[in-house]
């Protein structure tokens, strides 16, 4: 009965979108470089702080996103349209092999990374893992889930599933990093860019369909 009520398409979309934006394969090298001169105990502490920051941030966006939109009087469809455009910009930068400053930080911000008091929170947690694109995607998909039968449960399954997957990947970073060549990272970034671009276009077209219902007639 529970399986029949789940929207597996939504679960897959949530997981795929977050994987494309919060790709642990691109965060691992940064994590390892920032913690290379630290003892193993400190590396584990930073990793746990990073995972806790990501989990807490995702939960806050999922639970509080709608309240924030209501407080500012923002229509969900307009937010979805804006969110789709943000995600599309991230996807286009990934397809060109570049790191968008919204997630990777500006040149000035990068200079402060090594001196940050808590690397797990900043910059690894925010903005490298949980930036504007991932926050927007979580809020948009939470609204999608709320509008479908069984969608809320499906959304949270996809979200929790990805957070667990992300945490396992970061805990395994020292081992997995041995297999991450620059070519593999470049290929994965472009592949995820294609997936993310398709998801962004769906978000945009869905929002436009609700804003201009005559287009769907």
NULUMLO-765562 format. One line per 10 residues: number of its first residue (from 1); their letters; for each residue x, y, z of N, C-alpha, C, CB. Coordinates in steps of 0.001 Angstrom, whole numbers. Each point is the difference from the previous one (the first is absolute). Glycine has a CB too. Example, Ala and Ser with C-alpha at 12.3 -4.5 7.8 and 13.67 -1.06 7.14 Angstrom:
1 = AS = 13190,-5690,7800,-890,1190,0,900,1200,0,-1892,-1173,1246  1542,2223,-1966,820,1190,60,-770,1090,730,1184,-628,-2145
This chain:
1 = XXXXXXXXXX = 833,-1210,0,-833,1210,0,867,1259,0,-1809,-1253,1222  2859,1248,-386,870,1173,77,747,199,-1312,249,-337,2474  254,-776,-3053,726,95,-1265,-904,526,-1117,1479,-1895,730  -2735,1467,-709,-935,432,-1045,-267,1497,89,-1053,-2273,19  1180,2847,1184,-294,1419,185,1193,897,-329,-1638,-648,1752  2812,45,-1956,1201,785,-245,103,426,-1462,1133,-1219,1862  -573,2395,-2063,258,525,-1340,1494,-205,-279,-1910,1739,156  2238,-2870,-778,1402,-336,-216,676,955,-983,-558,-2380,480  -230,2966,-1378,565,982,-923,495,1222,755,-1532,-809,-1807  748,1274,2784,404,1147,810,1220,-341,846,-2375,800,52
11 = XXXXXXXXXX = 2398,-1998,517,1154,-433,799,1267,61,-850,-1483,-1503,1403  1391,972,-2624,1164,-20,-894,423,1415,-389,-732,-2236,-874  -248,3113,629,321,1369,-396,688,751,1134,-1956,-9,-1563  1461,-147,2784,620,667,1154,1442,-473,171,-2253,199,1123  2447,-1516,-1179,1339,-568,179,928,473,-1119,-992,-2021,1148  506,1960,-2393,838,372,-1142,365,1476,32,-1075,-1806,-1339  111,2660,1669,262,1445,38,1030,344,1064,-2325,430,-802  2169,-1003,1995,943,293,1083,1373,-580,-298,-1895,30,1628  1922,-1199,-2267,1292,-592,-352,727,869,-1020,-916,-2293,468  162,2840,-1408,610,850,-1021,537,1298,594,-1548,-987,-1690
21 = XXXXXXXXXX = 795,1575,2621,414,1280,584,1016,-202,1124,-2238,963,-594  1949,-1899,1504,857,-241,1163,885,-1222,-248,-1740,1022,1527  2315,-1099,-2698,784,-1166,-394,1166,-227,971,-639,398,-2409  610,-1476,3189,1088,-233,962,1348,-221,-669,-1673,-971,1532  1664,560,-2806,1260,-229,-708,777,1295,-183,-1041,-1939,-1175  334,3062,1073,681,1286,-159,331,642,1346,-1192,306,-2171  524,-732,3239,254,560,1329,1141,-729,701,-2407,661,156  2554,-1956,-469,1058,-794,644,1401,605,-170,-1410,-2013,-393  1813,2389,-842,1349,571,-138,208,1265,824,71,-961,-2273  -1109,1797,2364,105,1220,803,120,-361,1474,-1342,1284,-1708
31 = XXXXXXXXXX = 526,-2234,2151,46,-455,1392,1394,-515,346,-2448,-587,-99  3014,-240,-775,1311,-601,271,1107,1042,-26,-806,-2142,-989  699,3122,88,1043,1033,-74,-33,925,1214,-127,-102,-2495  -1070,417,2969,-116,893,1157,373,-686,1307,-1784,1223,-1208  1710,-2548,1247,289,-737,1245,1275,-821,-95,-2437,-95,443  3230,304,-1499,1188,-839,-231,1014,86,1135,-345,312,-2435  482,869,3058,1012,178,1042,-552,-202,1406,1157,1577,-1512  -2364,-2134,1609,-629,-180,1305,54,-1464,430,-1509,1954,-465  1532,-2220,1771,-12,-1386,490,-1279,-728,-415,1419,702,1945  -1365,-2025,-1933,-1146,-810,-415,-1233,307,836,1569,-1790,-739
41 = XXXXXXXXXX = -1378,2044,2045,-1138,299,877,-677,1304,-421,1137,-1213,1894  -336,2206,-2275,-566,1275,-448,-715,-161,-1343,1820,1229,1229  -1278,-2066,-2101,-656,-258,-1283,-1375,-621,208,2242,-298,-1079  -2309,-667,2000,-1292,-635,291,-974,1001,590,1155,-2182,369  -672,3048,510,-870,1007,612,-555,962,-1054,1322,-179,2133  -466,616,-3065,-440,904,-1068,-1005,-711,-902,2216,1214,71  -1956,-2495,-376,-913,-769,-842,-1370,-135,656,1951,-1250,-948  -1972,966,2248,-1273,-132,716,-733,1336,50,966,-1864,1377  -219,2951,-1172,-613,1330,16,-588,334,-1372,1624,736,1787  -900,-1085,-2844,-489,212,-1358,-1301,-757,-231,2355,322,-793
51 = XXXXXXXXXX = -2380,-1601,1148,-1202,-814,-203,-1174,523,822,1455,-1981,-459  -1180,2414,1689,-1062,540,848,-528,1319,-565,1040,-1115,2002  -152,1950,-2540,-411,1266,-597,-893,-230,-1210,2114,1052,811  -1724,-1996,-1655,-790,-321,-1190,-1368,-549,394,2112,-465,-1280  -2130,-473,2239,-1267,-596,425,-927,1048,605,1178,-2171,405  -637,3008,481,-818,1035,642,-487,1025,-1011,1279,-327,2118  -397,738,-3029,-384,984,-1008,-1083,-516,-933,2288,927,127  -2161,-2182,-553,-1027,-604,-862,-1341,-73,707,1769,-1328,-1150  -1749,949,2424,-1239,-117,769,-655,1359,200,927,-2011,1155  -125,3026,-877,-536,1353,189,-641,506,-1290,1756,463,1748
61 = XXXXXXXXXX = -1081,-691,-2884,-559,439,-1289,-1297,-731,-312,2310,503,-821  -2339,-1804,1116,-1191,-799,-303,-1184,400,874,1485,-1886,-689  -1231,2106,1975,-1084,296,942,-374,1481,14,771,-1918,1383  213,2788,-1559,-268,1428,139,-100,775,-1288,1137,-174,2100  -879,-491,-3230,-16,713,-1271,-1332,644,-312,1695,-1571,-789  -2762,825,991,-1333,522,-304,-362,1172,903,-683,-2274,-765  1079,2195,2036,-303,1087,930,731,1274,-409,-349,-1669,1846  1590,1532,-2316,763,1174,-435,-667,648,-1219,2130,-1042,886  -2565,207,-1831,-678,527,-1186,-1278,739,388,953,-1876,-1373  -1701,1281,2297,-1251,634,443,278,1317,712,-1063,-2259,216
71 = XXXXXXXXXX = 2128,2296,590,324,1210,750,313,1169,-925,865,-1425,1851  -241,1126,-2999,344,1054,-956,-1048,147,-1091,2399,-430,465  -3478,-344,-369,-1071,95,-982,403,-452,-1389,-893,1847,1322  1805,-2823,-1383,494,-489,-1286,-822,-1195,-445,2316,820,533  -2835,-760,-1742,-764,-1102,-557,934,-1175,-300,-1683,1621,-977  1223,-2835,1277,821,-1193,-194,411,-157,-1457,-1162,-1086,1923  241,1368,-2838,311,-174,-1415,1088,971,-467,-2347,-784,-371  2295,2010,852,1031,966,-369,1348,-395,606,-1747,1811,-148  1720,-2339,1362,1246,-455,626,572,-1187,-768,-810,804,2248  -76,-1691,-2708,456,-1155,-774,631,448,-1312,-1799,-1410,1038
81 = XXXXXXXXXX = 1235,2440,-1652,562,527,-1237,1388,591,256,-2323,473,-864  2434,324,1923,1298,582,344,1000,-1090,373,-1147,2093,784  663,-3091,-31,873,-1105,397,487,-790,-1203,-1212,-135,2167  329,-75,-3138,393,-710,-1205,1089,741,-760,-2289,-956,-133  2186,2283,96,1015,801,-682,1344,-82,729,-1801,1546,-836  1763,-1534,2180,1235,-114,783,662,-1350,-258,-950,1528,1770  140,-2582,-1721,522,-1350,-235,537,-130,-1420,-1630,-926,1671  968,1561,-2636,461,-48,-1389,1364,684,-146,-2397,-16,-785  2594,1135,1465,1291,682,-50,1106,-887,573,-1174,2218,195  860,-2919,904,972,-934,573,317,-1119,-987,-847,529,2308
91 = XXXXXXXXXX = -202,-1039,-2962,183,-1093,-962,875,450,-1168,-2241,-947,648  2012,2157,-1149,777,502,-1131,1472,180,374,-2054,1149,-869  2308,-710,2101,1394,144,439,666,-1364,131,-595,2120,1213  -158,-3129,-777,539,-1354,100,302,-562,-1381,-1281,-354,2121  416,625,-3090,213,-495,-1364,1244,614,-633,-2466,-318,-235  2800,1533,641,1204,651,-532,1242,-337,813,-1435,1844,-845  1257,-2681,1891,1131,-427,815,433,1000,1039,710,-1305,-1904  -1544,2309,2182,346,1035,964,-746,-203,1318,438,1586,-1891  77,-967,2948,-661,-13,1304,-727,1321,183,1751,-1561,974  -3067,1497,-798,-777,1233,178,316,596,1370,-1850,-871,-1513
101 = XXXXXXXXXX = 2058,2178,1559,383,669,1246,-1069,-97,1075,1376,1545,-1344  -2637,-1811,955,-1072,-126,991,252,-1175,924,-1608,1016,-1613  2268,-2066,1104,285,-1177,819,1471,-126,374,-1907,-1114,-1099  2792,1475,177,1427,-164,294,593,1212,718,172,-1464,-2004  -900,2593,1992,495,1204,641,773,874,-973,99,-1232,2153  -46,2510,-1870,755,925,-837,1487,-123,322,-1976,1583,-116  2801,-930,-687,1445,-43,221,359,571,1370,376,202,-2475  -1050,867,2876,268,605,1307,-420,-933,1135,-312,2278,-1009  -821,-2945,834,-467,-916,1042,938,-1185,160,-2344,691,-479  2886,-1181,-625,895,-1162,56,1251,282,815,-859,-711,-2217
111 = XXXXXXXXXX = 1272,1973,2263,1187,369,769,-224,-179,1501,615,1624,-1800  -1894,-1633,2229,-305,-115,1433,-260,-1445,430,-950,2302,-87  933,-3238,-863,-381,-1372,331,937,-637,1028,-960,-208,-2287  2268,326,2073,944,-665,904,-23,581,1413,1426,-483,-1974  -1844,1728,2107,-9,637,1320,-1356,-76,688,1771,1520,-814  -2724,-2220,215,-1338,-103,592,69,-748,1326,-1043,36,-2294  240,395,3252,36,-606,1338,-611,-1394,22,-117,2281,970  -858,-2539,-1828,-637,-1311,-68,-167,-396,-1460,-1204,401,2192  2145,-1161,-2704,1,-361,-1421,-1223,-826,-380,2489,54,36  -2998,-830,916,-1155,-841,-294,-1249,814,-291,986,-1751,1442
121 = XXXXXXXXXX = -1090,2914,-781,-1150,881,-221,271,910,-1191,-576,-68,2459  1713,757,-2418,420,891,-1097,1469,-240,-284,-1725,1745,635  2096,-2037,-1859,-799,70,-1229,-587,-1336,-468,1427,1895,-624  -1041,-3004,1280,-404,-1312,-520,-1517,-202,34,2194,-902,765  -2829,1234,377,-1441,-175,111,-749,1024,-828,316,-934,2276  -5,2198,-2027,-594,1132,-723,1145,903,-447,-2186,-111,1346  2367,378,-2631,-938,-260,-1107,360,-1186,-883,-456,2394,28  1603,-3085,230,454,-1025,-942,-1014,-1129,-171,2336,556,633  -2867,-1068,468,-991,-1080,-95,-1414,556,-94,1525,-1494,1301  -1875,2330,-357,-1361,535,59,28,1479,-375,-648,-1678,1792
131 = XXXXXXXXXX = 490,1933,-3093,-3,1367,-506,-1370,402,-495,2385,-245,-616  -2480,1383,-63,-1301,485,-488,-722,-999,-895,912,2288,139  -173,-2968,-1014,-637,-951,-910,-641,-1168,706,1637,658,-1682  -908,-1264,2626,-546,-1152,725,-1141,422,918,2243,-1115,-104  -2120,2283,744,-1087,491,852,-1265,225,-818,1677,1080,1525  -1506,-461,-2689,-1148,264,-880,-654,-1295,-448,1089,2111,-776  -262,-3090,370,-538,-1281,-466,-802,-694,1094,1936,-218,-1570  -1434,246,2801,-695,-648,1112,-1356,648,230,2201,-581,1053  -2246,1905,-1039,-1267,708,230,-989,-284,-1126,1231,1803,1248  -749,-1764,-2495,-879,-244,-1144,-561,-1418,36,1316,1654,-1353
141 = XXXXXXXXXX = -471,-2639,1594,-474,-1382,27,-904,-278,1194,2082,-672,-1173  -1859,1390,2277,-900,-177,1145,-1400,496,-340,1941,248,1579  -2016,828,-2372,-1299,509,-436,-645,-946,-1003,794,2343,390  5,-2920,-1275,-519,-995,-939,-591,-1187,751,1701,713,-1707  -973,-1166,2718,-469,-1146,772,-1301,283,720,2345,-699,274  -2479,1923,242,-1212,354,735,-1228,40,-890,1404,1294,1563  -1198,-1152,-2872,-1138,114,-925,-382,-1335,-641,706,2341,-449  -25,-3439,821,-279,-1301,-600,-404,-1007,1070,1627,496,-1847  -2470,-1456,1493,-335,-1076,946,1251,-820,323,-2368,-100,-903  2665,-14,2173,1194,-737,416,1287,725,-296,-1256,-2053,-363
151 = XXXXXXXXXX = 1162,3294,-118,1182,739,-407,888,433,1156,-1297,760,-1927  668,-404,3054,795,459,1143,917,-1105,512,-1833,1590,618  1284,-2780,-450,809,-1127,453,1089,-327,-1023,-1976,-907,1272  1623,973,-2545,965,-295,-1058,1134,1018,-7,-1828,-1041,-1358  1468,2309,1546,1020,1049,35,982,-238,1138,-1634,1619,-991  1125,-1896,2178,889,-188,1149,830,-1268,-116,-1635,1231,1398  1096,-2259,-2048,796,-1201,-230,1173,310,-924,-2043,-1432,327  1767,2184,-1400,1070,394,-905,1028,885,687,-1600,-169,-1888  1122,1105,2701,900,921,696,863,-724,1026,-1662,1827,-342  1026,-2622,1199,741,-739,1027,956,-996,-647,-1928,262,1599
161 = XXXXXXXXXX = 1449,-914,-2673,858,-949,-696,1259,652,-530,-2010,-1297,-600  1864,2501,61,1195,668,-519,915,469,1123,-1310,715,-1996  744,-190,3063,821,466,1125,817,-1158,566,-1705,1785,542  1096,-2956,-412,722,-1189,477,1106,-373,-986,-2082,-824,1181  1745,832,-2472,993,-316,-1035,1166,988,46,-1821,-973,-1445  1510,2262,1566,1028,1037,64,910,-220,1209,-1556,1620,-1145  949,-1933,2279,772,-204,1235,945,-1189,-132,-1889,976,1326  1407,-2055,-1946,841,-1183,-194,1170,329,-926,-1999,-1500,349  1720,2243,-1411,1059,385,-936,1070,843,682,-1659,-77,-1863  1244,1050,2673,973,855,668,790,-767,1053,-1487,1958,-414
171 = XXXXXXXXXX = 836,-2921,1083,715,-825,975,1032,-880,-694,-2018,13,1493  1770,-330,-2763,911,-861,-761,947,808,-874,-1739,-1778,11  1786,3090,184,783,876,-879,1467,-420,-133,-1532,1834,646  2250,-2139,446,1413,-384,-159,190,-1228,-884,426,964,2241  -1366,-1897,-2179,99,-1214,-820,-410,273,-1445,-465,-1389,2036  -670,2078,-2226,-509,249,-1348,889,947,-791,-2288,-385,862  3000,1268,-163,834,990,-683,1100,-657,-831,-481,1609,1846  861,-2826,-1481,1046,-701,-753,-448,-321,-1420,846,-965,2138  -2159,903,-2351,-520,-376,-1308,-531,1206,-789,-569,-2237,954  703,3445,-377,-554,1194,-643,1095,740,-768,-1744,197,1819
181 = XXXXXXXXXX = 1827,-469,-3094,964,706,-845,-639,1291,-508,1105,-2188,-685  -305,3164,265,-570,1232,-563,-933,-269,-1173,2044,1198,729  -1709,-2176,-1562,-862,-331,-1141,-1356,-525,460,2038,-511,-1359  -2023,-348,2394,-1255,-555,514,-882,1101,573,1161,-2168,499  -546,3116,211,-759,1112,571,-583,876,-1101,1472,-38,2030  -699,279,-3072,-471,833,-1102,-1173,-653,-729,2312,926,-251  -2203,-2230,19,-1075,-721,-682,-1263,-20,847,1699,-1410,-1173  -1548,1136,2486,-1169,-68,872,-680,1356,115,1077,-1860,1268  -284,2937,-1264,-580,1348,94,-862,304,-1214,1970,755,1349  -1492,-1115,-2522,-768,263,-1219,-1240,-883,-104,2118,677,-1118
191 = XXXXXXXXXX = -1998,-1929,1536,-1161,-889,-17,-1075,509,957,1487,-1947,-582  -1061,2361,1776,-957,540,952,-586,1324,-486,1246,-1137,1844  -469,1881,-2617,-512,1246,-568,-1145,-245,-961,2252,992,253  -2150,-2060,-1056,-1082,-345,-923,-1262,-374,768,1685,-783,-1688  -1518,-55,2722,-1148,-416,817,-640,1216,662,1072,-2248,412  -236,3115,131,-507,1167,717,-699,965,-950,1839,-250,1681  -1327,394,-2893,-637,885,-978,-1399,-498,-354,2260,604,-918  -2398,-1926,773,-1316,-572,-308,-981,226,1150,1106,-1732,-1447  -630,1552,2679,-856,223,1173,-391,1475,90,1114,-1925,1213  -163,2816,-1496,-278,1442,39,-1060,379,-1022,2342,425,767
201 = XXXXXXXXXX = -2244,-983,-1975,-984,325,-1033,-1388,-508,383,1812,-89,-1732  -1866,-1064,2404,-1302,-502,459,-591,932,1060,730,-2369,-492  121,2856,1406,-466,927,1026,-536,1281,-644,1674,-952,1633  -952,1451,-2629,-407,1241,-668,-1302,-192,-770,2406,677,-181  -2488,-1766,-590,-1201,-232,-813,-1226,-253,867,1444,-930,-1809  -1269,231,2933,-1117,-244,910,-494,1306,609,905,-2287,499  50,3125,-82,-379,1290,587,-714,877,-1018,1950,-149,1558  -1450,192,-2784,-637,802,-1041,-1396,-529,-325,2263,545,-941  -2436,-1872,1008,-1313,-589,-250,-1023,416,1023,1122,-1908,-1049  -677,2084,2324,-926,440,1046,-247,1503,-64,788,-1882,1441
211 = XXXXXXX = 262,2635,-1822,-150,1446,-70,-840,406,-1205,2208,267,1144  -1995,-980,-2264,-752,260,-1227,-758,-1259,-406,1702,1724,-739  -2808,-2023,1420,-722,-1260,-250,-494,-144,-1435,-682,40,2371  503,1083,-3079,-482,-97,-1383,1005,-711,-892,-1300,2100,332  2587,-2073,75,1024,-670,-782,-200,-1516,20,1590,1876,507  -2199,-2378,576,-160,-1438,177,-1270,-509,-664,1256,161,2141  -2079,747,-2642,-1283,-393,-590,212,-696,-1343,-1122,1926,1166
